[in-house]
Amino acid sequence: MTMDLMEQKVPADLKSKVKETYDTIATEYNEWTGRNEATREDFLRELLKLLPDAQGRRLTVLELGCGDALTSTRMLLSRPEIDVIANDMSATQIGSARKNLALSEFAEVAEDRVTFKEGDMMQLCFPNGSLDAVVGLYSLIHLPRHEQSELLTRISSWLRPGGHMLVNFMSNGEEIRVNPNWLAEKGWMFWSGWGVERTTELVKAAGFDMLKAELRGDVGDASFFWVIVRKK
């Protein structure tokens, strides 16, 4: 990920610009993420090990930024008791996810076990204590910093006591970072982050115990702060 330009203010049309970009560069983005799957898979495997025995009930996992569903969603579905709420703001990615799952080993069950919710993750709302886990990989980093903080608090309320969250954040503290041509021409993109120390403080303040926290680099020049946490 190349992030080399700064802006002074968060654009008023931030969400529509990010959505438009992901709709436009979906192919390039999915190829890029395909080169970074090892870390994603490592952390998802760890999360799946932490999820409890369902003891006859269904487990509900919210995926923020499901993308094309080829990795994270499929790994979550590998646990037969898990149902996935798959959110993405990109209509193109949601369309790809539907097609990929229809062609996957989960084709016969995906319609019953995956609920797609297209749109801004900040517009999501769930009953308190209704989720067993939340996964947000390469997605919260596109929110302004104050929204990241707010969303952590919301996620904590949505999770059952003892529920888990797997998220990665920007490793450096920057309020605004913009690249007008990320991955492709017209690939305008925005990132934001609190940095490792402040992110850790915010996660704990939202009511989580840190189970794993690690800096991992990706193909390219970016590193991310990966965390697995449990709601107290």
C-alpha positions, 0 to 999 in steps of 0.5 A: 500500500502506498500512502504518500499524500496528506490532506488537512481535512476529512472530505465531506464526501469521504464515504461516497468516494471510498465506495466509488473507489472500491467499486472501480478497483475491485479487481485490482484490490482483490488481486492485491489482497490475494498476495497478503492472505497468509497473515489474514489466514493466520489470525482467522485460524486463531480466532476460530480456535477461540470461539466456544463450542456452540453447544447446539446453538448458532454462532453469529459473526459480523464481518466488516468489509467482507470484500469478495468473500474468498478468504475470510467469509469462507474460513468463517463458514468452515465452522458449520455452526457459524452464520455470517453477517457480511458487510461491505460498502462496495456493491461490486464487492458484495456482488463478487462475494455472492458469486464466489460463494455460489461457486464455492464448497458452501454453495448449498448453505451460503444463502441460509448462513450468510446475510449480506448488508451493503453500506457504511459500517457506521450505519449498522445496528444490532441488539446488545449481546447478539453477536459472538464475534466481529471481524474487521480486516483492512476496513476500519482503517478507512474510517476517520479516527473518531468513528473508529473509536465510536465503532469499538464501543458499539462493537463491544455492546453488540458482542455477548460477554466473552465474545471476540473481535479480530481487527487490524489498524494502521500501525502509525498515528495519522489522522488523514492519509490520502492517495489519489491513485492507490492500486489503479488510476482514479483509485482515490483512497483514505486511511486514518489511525491512532497508532499502536499505543492509543489504539490499545488504550481505546480497545481496552477502554471499550471493554476488551481484554487483549489476547493478541497484539502484533505488528505485521507487514504486508506485501508493499510498504505498509504494516498493520496492528493486528489484535484479537480481543475478548469482551469482558 
